[in-house]
Amino acid sequence: MLPSDHRPSVRRFLPLIMLWTVQGCERFAFAAMLPLFLLYAQDRHAIAAPTALLVLAIFQALSYLSGLPAGWLADRRLGAWAATALGAALLACGYGALALDQAMLWWPALAVMVVGHSLFKPSLHVLIGSAAGSDEGAQERAFLWHYLAANLGYAVGARFGEWARAARGWSVLFGGAAIASLLGAGLLLLGKQ
């Protein structure tokens, strides 16, 4: 048993638990949409399957590639907390716009979500690394739990997405994704305080 002054305190892990929950919320929202993106594009926007797959590929590529300028912006101007919270809020706006089920919001929603992902992903990793501290073992454990939270979010989000689409329709699917993203943004703002 460790002496009492060497025991890790619960307060030390609260920021990490909050960040893991935020990651789970973001992955929940994304996984609710991702497997059904092709069906949604065909069903609601009359986009042919090959074109919808191309749109999905471009959406994914831009979400990752735009992380470079977004990371620069986060490092130089916004800071990791602000960039992560702004990214989560933009994702919530994008999912919310899709939940409104208006054809004219399709492309703007995707653009907003690309910017949201590009701000969210790199900044969240910076926050987790900072919260874990400089100890290499602690960082490895922090990112292990981070990926566990992401995978949990994927699993639950995919199940929710299929249930929501089949039982309630597209608006409920995207509304649930928007609520999960808002919860993540709210946790970040609460954690900052």
Secondary structure as GFF3:
##gff-version 3
##sequence-region A 1 193
A	DSSP	three_ten_helix	4	6	.	.	.	ID=ss1
A	DSSP	alpha_helix	10	33	.	.	.	ID=ss2
A	DSSP	three_ten_helix	34	36	.	.	.	ID=ss3
A	DSSP	alpha_helix	37	45	.	.	.	ID=ss4
A	DSSP	alpha_helix	49	65	.	.	.	ID=ss5
A	DSSP	alpha_helix	67	73	.	.	.	ID=ss6
A	DSSP	pi_helix	74	78	.	.	.	ID=ss7
A	DSSP	alpha_helix	80	99	.	.	.	ID=ss8
A	DSSP	three_ten_helix	103	105	.	.	.	ID=ss9
A	DSSP	alpha_helix	106	132	.	.	.	ID=ss10
A	DSSP	alpha_helix	136	167	.	.	.	ID=ss11
A	DSSP	alpha_helix	170	192	.	.	.	ID=ss12
###
